[in-house]
Amino acid sequence: KLQFLYFIETMHRLVWAVRRARCRSASLYPGISSVEYVETPEFKRDVGQFKILQQMGTDGKVAEGVEMPFSWEDATKMYECMVRSSVYDVALSEMQRQGRITFYCTNHGEEAASTASGAAFEPQDMIWPQYRELGMFLWRGLTTESIVDCCMGNEGDEAKGRALPVHYMLPEANVQVVHAVLGTHIAQAPGAGYAYKLNGEDRCSVAYFGDGAASEGDALSALNYASVLKCQTVFVCRNNGYSISTPVSDQYAGDGIAARGAAFDIPTIRIDGNDVFAVYNGVKAARKHCVENKEPVLVELMTYRVGDHTTSDNSSAYRPEGEVESNIEEGKHPIDRFKLYLEANGRWDAEKEKALRKKAHTEIMTAMKAGENKKRANPTHMFTDMYDELPWHLKEQHDSMHAHIQNNRDKYNTKAYRDL
Amino acid sequence: MHRTLRAAGRRWLSSAATEMNMCTAINLTMKDAMRRNDKMVIFGEDVGFGGVFRCSVGLRDEFGRDRVFNTPVNEQGLIAFAVGLCVAGHDVIAEIQFADYIFPAFDQIVNEVAKYRYRAASNWDVGGLVIRAPCSAVGHGSMYHSQSVESYFAHCPGLKIVIPRGPYQAKGLLNASVADRNPILFFEPKTLYRNAEGSVPDEHYTIPIGQADVVRVGSDITMVGWGTQVDRMLGAASILQEEHGVSVEVIDLQTIVPWDVVTVTESVRKTGRCIVTHEAPVTNGFGAELTSTIQERCFLSLEAPIQRVCGYDTHFPLAWEEFYLPSVPRLVESAVKTMNY
């Protein structure tokens, strides 16, 4: 009888062990979202389709039920930033060809992506730019004088001429320095986003980047850190189809950059980046979600790089003929598209357009003339800002440099530098 | 070969002090730094539970998960995250688990951390950042747990690099690093966490960054090194004095960049002879920089060429660690050769 009871006991334990194992299987696999089993191998390759947010068609007409999310004053201001961006781009590219600046990077075709997203953030949001966001910079107050002084590297430049053209910054307007190394900033923004969360601020950090920069390890690191540490960070990817000559088909195999957000449980949205309404509304919603829920959001703006990568590039060498035209004709260009809307609502006309373009052109030419008369900063500034205080070896090198210059004045262009 | 090291420290006559090892000194220093500045955060891989070397034990319990936390296994993201936090006004102690694994973060350190202030014209900076990493030989570490990496970074303008030799130095230098408004790489020879013991004042104090320490005064030959090498130099100095009648002046550089050129060159002008020694491979190790500058400034005082006693230009081997290291016998041999030049 004892043996029989023992047998029952053992079977009882076995059944319960199996049941417990089944229940415990969820805790056996921490870090995944579902514990459903299948009996035949199944391979999954997509995370579901992203719908593209679009509220204004290429005919300038806004979808039924969509209200203008900003005032006419802001609408006009946005449009002016977009046009100024375009006019400055043309003028500065020409100046590069004339040798008056060494290098320039245009923003053609991405004026809405840049300006409308910039306008959707709050002034206190800290932005880390890439280098193709002039519209955002203009919205935040970058002056023509700053643009030109930076491109010329003269003493008027905030960075004293240390960096290449287009490496702007706006310390008072919370825009970090444009820098050349690709993608390194994407993983920095979450650090600030974490700080804003810790301190309970109504504030987010922002990282703008392109489809190419999104391939950098730092971009993946950024998504991972921002999601697991829950950072108030909005990632804005301008997917413009090219990274220099590399089309997106050579850049990645997945569903754009948006697909990567889901892998990290990051709320993600894909937006028609040439639609001012969609960009503004989508980014505004992203920011709201980010700050209210204290977690990152990924925004992919679909757009097209109309210009060359920079003045060192000639994209006709690698772009199919007619591709650029087909992307900007018939209202596809973000400026034309928004203009159609403004004109249809009686807020813009050909005269205003002419006046604005003339004004923008004059602005940049005036800044250029003034800039060309400015000196370069004294080379003492090669050594300042390296540390908070000058260490001995830099002091020695600085003094040695100046002594050398003084003994060889005729061999250098000393007149070009302040007080040299 | 390990033996308990008693780091030579100075005693504050008036205050209390406690015997402890270097790991504890670092732990207590970080605790104190966190108490003094509620905007400081500490993070790294496995930092939460106390860290693989136990340097961050107890910090999460006292300061909470918001301020002391684990990061994903991703060094480039770790340092980038630290940059963002510093820009947003916080101070950061970021831990890289082993100096051998700092290289994924090399881009962030060289192209971002080191350049942040310069390219932003001091509108922003990463001065609130201290990057800590265990470095150097531990007896059984092999290629990826033994590297000394200071020279990779010494070549990069805009950084400071500090290496303590024991608990007293660790506390003073780490306090100074936290206070310093420039980004600092703080490399901690991991074998010293447990093997370096000494008396550490209870009160807060700093040791100036950029200041070397003459650990043993001598007259015949100067030896310059840092970290674990200091104890080896002292060991060699004893033997040289007892068996060869050679008086060795031993200098712990303490800060690699910016290094204390005055103390070192004053010493070499006095002795006329110099050995520079470090575990890192000899070619392009920081010893090369020291040798070059010392000979430039002390040329007429030199009685013999400056010697470098360093790791060989191989990877750090497991089986032959005792031969690889710039050991006491190698230092003695080099000093004797120099004296007989």
Contacts between the chains, C-beta under 8 A, distances in Angstrom:
chain1	res1	chain2	res2	distance
A	126	B	87	7.5
A	126	B	88	7.0
A	158	B	121	5.8
A	158	B	123	7.3
A	159	B	119	5.9
A	159	B	120	7.1
A	159	B	121	5.0
A	160	B	121	6.0
A	162	B	118	6.5
A	162	B	119	6.1
A	162	B	121	7.6
A	163	B	119	5.7
A	167	B	119	7.3
A	169	B	120	6.2
A	169	B	123	6.7
A	171	B	120	7.5
A	171	B	123	3.8
A	171	B	124	7.3
A	176	B	87	7.2
A	176	B	120	7.6
A	176	B	124	7.1
A	177	B	119	5.3
A	177	B	120	5.1
A	177	B	124	7.8
A	179	B	111	8.0
A	179	B	112	7.9
A	179	B	115	7.8
A	179	B	119	6.3
A	181	B	107	6.9
A	181	B	111	4.6
A	181	B	112	7.2
A	184	B	80	6.6
A	184	B	107	6.4
A	184	B	108	6.2
A	184	B	111	6.2
A	184	B	112	5.2
A	185	B	112	7.9
A	186	B	80	7.9
A	187	B	76	6.8
A	187	B	77	5.0
A	187	B	80	3.4
A	187	B	81	6.6
A	187	B	84	7.8
A	187	B	108	7.7
A	188	B	80	4.8
A	188	B	81	7.3
A	188	B	83	4.5
A	188	B	84	4.0
A	188	B	87	7.1
A	188	B	112	7.1
A	189	B	84	5.8
A	190	B	80	7.9
A	190	B	81	5.9
A	190	B	84	6.0
A	191	B	80	6.9
A	191	B	81	4.2
A	191	B	82	6.2
A	191	B	83	6.0
A	191	B	84	2.2
A	191	B	85	4.0
A	191	B	86	7.4
A	191	B	87	7.2
A	191	B	88	6.8
A	192	B	84	4.2
A	192	B	85	6.8
A	192	B	87	5.8
A	192	B	88	3.9
A	193	B	84	7.2
A	194	B	81	7.2
A	194	B	84	7.3
A	194	B	85	6.3
A	195	B	84	7.4
A	195	B	85	5.4
A	195	B	88	3.6
A	195	B	89	6.7
A	195	B	90	5.5
A	196	B	88	6.8
A	198	B	41	8.0
A	198	B	66	5.7
A	198	B	67	7.9
A	205	B	84	6.7
A	205	B	88	7.6
A	217	B	76	5.8
A	217	B	104	7.6
A	218	B	76	6.0
A	218	B	77	7.2
A	218	B	80	6.1
A	218	B	107	8.0
A	218	B	108	7.7
A	221	B	72	7.9
A	221	B	74	5.0
A	221	B	76	5.5
A	221	B	77	3.0
A	221	B	80	6.5
A	222	B	77	6.8
A	222	B	80	7.3
A	224	B	72	5.2
A	224	B	74	6.4
A	224	B	77	6.4
A	225	B	71	6.9
A	225	B	72	6.5
A	225	B	74	7.3
A	225	B	77	4.8
A	225	B	80	7.8
A	225	B	81	5.3
A	228	B	72	6.1
A	229	B	69	7.1
A	229	B	71	7.6
A	229	B	81	7.6
A	385	B	117	5.3
A	385	B	118	4.8
A	385	B	120	7.9
A	385	B	121	5.6
A	385	B	122	4.9
A	386	B	117	7.4
A	386	B	118	5.7
A	386	B	157	6.2
A	386	B	158	5.6
A	387	B	117	7.5
A	387	B	158	7.1
A	387	B	160	7.8
A	387	B	182	4.9
A	388	B	117	7.8
A	388	B	122	8.0
A	388	B	125	7.5
A	388	B	127	6.2
A	388	B	181	4.5
A	388	B	182	5.9
A	391	B	210	6.9
A	391	B	258	4.0
A	392	B	210	7.8
A	392	B	258	6.2
A	392	B	261	6.7
A	393	B	258	5.8
A	393	B	261	7.6
